[in-house]
Amino acid sequence: MAFVAVLGAIFFAGPWLGDTRALSLVPQSWPGLVGVLTAPLLHGSAGHWLANSSALLILGTLVGTVYPRAALRALPLVWVLSGVGTWLIGRPSFHIGASGVTHGLLFLLLFLGLLRRDRAAIAAALIAFFFYGGMLLTVLPREPGVSWEYHLSGAVAGIFAAFIWRHADPQPPRQRYSWEDEDEADEALDDAETLEPPRPHDVPVLWHRQDPPTGVVLPFRPRPTPPRDEGPTPP
């Protein structure tokens, strides 16, 4: 937010600063090489400043929150490499604006999500793509008067920074699920072979028969059968 405020102060102080073309980046010009450091601070219109400011707020917050260590190292590299690349491949014109830095931050977030693939990295990449996915097309020449060279150089610088500092920040702790613990418990049971039945000699005897047996055997006498009634005798 402080950096965006500085950009706004420089833009609105333009009438009092006079001609700022000497601070812009002019490709293949030795005096224009100073624009590598100063061109991102200049903007040609209020819309230009607002567009870059909103991108810096959102993308800069994502990078600084998810990758605090990589952000401090990548931002100066993106700033300088985007300007140097534009100075090498750009058209002979005045190139100004922080769009090279914004494209560098976007591609830094996208490629860190692809390289690290943890939850925070993937979430940050998806949020950045949701807001500024259209910037992927602006690295190619589309509109006259728009420095696509600055966009392309910033994108390459962001990708380069992502490969260099993808391990600068530690991986967040991964949450374990209950089914993972159950699988490990099942594997431990299988390894210990606790499901195998014991041998007969290892089974404890719960009851022993007395020898000789004691007790009295009571015989059951058969019940007498009652006589059958066969009816009267025929004459």
Buried (B, 14 or more C-beta within 10 A) or exposed (E): EEBBEEBBEBBEEEEEEEEBEEBBBBBEEEEBBBBBEBBBBBBBEEEBBBBBBBBBEBBBBBBBEBBEEBBEBBBEBBBEBBBBBBBEBBEEBBBBBBBBBBBBBBBBBBBBBBEBEBEBBBEBBBBBBEBBEEBBEBBEEEEEEBBBBBBBBBBBBBBBBBEEBBEBBEEEEEEEEEEEEEEEEEEEEEEEEEEEEEEEEEEEEEEEEEEEEEEEEEEEEEEEEEEEEEEEEEE
